Amino acid sequence: MPRAPGSQAKSSLISALVAGAGAAVGLGTQADPRQAADAAAENASTVGLVGGIALIVVVFVSYLCGGYVAGRMARFSGAKQGVAVWLWALIIAVVLAIVGAIAGSQMNILANLNSFPRIPINEGNLALSSVLTAIAIALVSLGGAVLGGVAGMRFHRKVDRVGLGT
């Protein structure tokens, strides 16, 4: 498939600009990780809400992209392809959860590293919000995968119309 002229250069330029902007913000703040953890502990509800929203947006975009790729590859029944993307991801997550439950704390590498700052939050307070976030993520990911599959299928509809001259 022919590429647009200069598309690789544009992609590299945009990546470099985003990386440079991120580095400038990181160097400009001069924040200590422990100060950031203390500030997060003081505003735990805000951090949790913003983190949940960011997580939902990232999951939606990633499943939208996955559904789009599946819809473009399959050409037909884009919604079914989106559901298939979501089901495969769900199956893989369940298998990894089972492996994690069997392995237990033997594979918990982050628990052995004490270099990461922790936010001192009681896990009991996170139960309801965690369940609601998990349900929201499941629904948003399914919706993103189906919408992406339909969008990928629509691409081929346009190509077929042009190719067939209709």
C-alpha positions, 0 to 999 in steps of 0.5 A, spaced: 500 500 500 503 506 498 504 511 503 503 518 503 509 522 501 513 525 507 508 521 512 514 518 516 517 524 517 511 527 519 510 522 524 517 522 527 517 530 527 510 529 531 513 524 536 520 528 537 515 534 539 511 531 544 517 528 547 521 534 547 514 538 550 514 532 555 521 533 557 521 540 558 515 540 563 518 534 567 525 539 567 521 545 569 517 542 575 523 540 579 518 536 583 520 531 588 517 524 588 516 524 595 512 531 595 508 528 589 506 522 593 504 527 600 500 531 595 496 525 592 495 522 599 492 529 601 487 529 595 486 522 594 479 522 592 481 527 586 487 523 584 482 517 584 477 520 580 482 523 575 486 517 575 479 513 573 477 518 568 484 518 565 484 510 565 477 510 562 480 514 556 486 510 555 482 504 555 477 507 550 482 509 545 486 503 545 480 498 544 477 503 539 484 502 535 484 495 536 477 494 533 479 499 527 484 494 525 480 488 526 474 491 522 479 493 516 482 486 516 476 483 516 472 487 511 465 485 513 461 485 520 466 490 523 461 490 530 462 482 530 470 483 529 470 489 535 466 484 540 471 479 538 477 483 540 474 485 546 473 477 548 480 476 546 482 481 551 477 479 556 480 471 555 487 473 556 486 478 562 482 472 565 488 467 564 493 472 566 489 473 573 489 465 574 496 465 573 497 471 578 493 467 583 497 461 582 504 464 582 501 469 588 507 473 591 512 470 588 512 474 582 510 480 585 516 484 583 514 491 585 513 489 592 520 487 593 522 494 590 522 499 595 524 505 591 517 507 588 513 512 593 506 509 595 500 513 596 498 511 603 490 509 602 486 504 606 484 499 601 478 498 604 476 505 602 477 503 595 472 497 594 466 500 591 470 505 587 474 499 584 468 495 582 465 501 579 471 503 575 472 496 573 464 496 570 466 502 567 472 500 563 468 493 561 463 497 558 467 503 555 472 498 552 466 494 549 463 500 546 470 502 543 472 496 540 465 495 537 465 503 534 472 501 532 470 495 528 465 499 525 469 504 523 474 499 520 469 496 516 466 503 513 473 504 510 472 498 506 465 500 504 468 506 501 474 503 497 469 498 494 465 503 492 471 507 488 473 500 486 467 498 483 465 504 480 458 505 484 
